[in-house]
Amino acid sequence: MKKRVSVKFAVCAVYVLAMFMSALDSTIVNVALPAIGGTFHVPPEAMGTINIGYLISLAMFLPAAGWMGDRFGTKRVFLSAISIFTIASVLCGFAHNMFTLNVYRILQGIGAGFITPVGMAILFRTFTHEERPKLSRMLIIPIALAPALGPIIGGFLVDTISWRWIFFINIPIGLLALFIGKVYLQEHVEPTAGAFDYKGFILSLTGFSLSIYALTQGTVKGWTSPEIIVSGCLGLVLMVLLVRLELREDKPMIDVRLFKDPMFRSMSFIGLCSAAGLLGMLYVFPLMYQNALNVSAFHTGLTTFIEALGLMVASQLMPWTLKKMGLRRLLIFSLIGTIIVFMLISLFVASNPWLLRFLMFGIGFFLGQTVGAAQISAFKNIDSPSMGRATMLFNMQNRLGAVLGVAILSGVLGTSNTSAGEPVNLLTYQYALFGASIFLIIACLIAVRMNKTTENDPTLHMNLVEKAE
């Protein structure tokens, strides 16, 4: 019994360490972008590639993670993913130019793409269904704390030591997770893993990569350049082929047939647009605050940190607001609230820092309601055999939404810049922040068009509130 308890504790410890490291990395980099750009003499509009390459590789390897864990063993794959992420962090810290940093960030994204789904599979196989609600309430705090601390830790490291330490900080966390996992984790291989959908994997990897490359580099190389036209058209063709291929597969890697369910389809696209707006804003704001307003990286981190606090408060209140307002009303209310706050930030970005921090809290509070409600309601009509592919597809869309947000707002910064090498002015950043709200307007329109009967479905509300609590 004692050994069993120690194994459960070890599984939690390894999962929290790995997720903390991955979640920390998702926000710690943003406040360091101006410093990295200064070191490598890269303009602000081109800094998005640091996040885009990471997010693309993370999203593209998510579909393969579940099959790899079942086929080769969850312990082996999970520890390999942590190793890849940790080694890539070391390489990022020693990068000597923008090209090598982007390559190492892509390697980091590959490791992160395996950490979340495989780690979750290990958790679910270690803890019973009755134990999971309590487990979830315990794990939400350290996992939610990491992205909140990222901007502050990153700002402190950039201002006092070097931007390279935002990557070196992953080394002790990764080594500790590897040590505990090697000693305590138990191997699990699924005999019914089946064959790997390599055609779907290759098409998704190349199609999305080429499309995002064209989208992000169009403003740099010119939208009419042969490189952009060829990569964009080829990417779209490959994605069409991917959809046609997956529709014919019995067990596709990306099950696009799940979009036939109206609830899953609506919540997935709301989640995608919400991720695009939020991650796009979190990319633009630190660049603007430091480059246009000359605020230090540490104080930039203190300001963006408040958004995560609002998100944590929203996660605790969301079951109550969902019960009182209903799904559709809650989504519309929270999205309109976020849109208003985004626009206020774009208008008053040069005002008192405490006003900005209050607005940042508002973003986390309102958008946290949206994200939480969409996440728990998306799978209402999904049956158990399809649940794994549905959760993977939902998470992949959120990651792709983040890519689109950063890519398109990078394009706004690049297009608005009048000449190469000229600093981007404050008005350009304000346009980009206003552009981030367009994603949320699209999400709000989707919520408005939802079937109104779901708003008065007591069974739906009861199930959703139980899951949220």
PyMOL commands that set and color helices and strands:
alter all, ss='L'
color gray80, all
select helices_A, chain A and resi 2-28+30-40+44-46+48-72+74-93+98-126+132-160+165-168+170-184+198-221+226-248+256-260+262-291+297-325+327-347+353-377+384-416+426-448+452-456+458-468
alter helices_A, ss='H'
color red, helices_A
deselect
rebuild
show_as cartoon
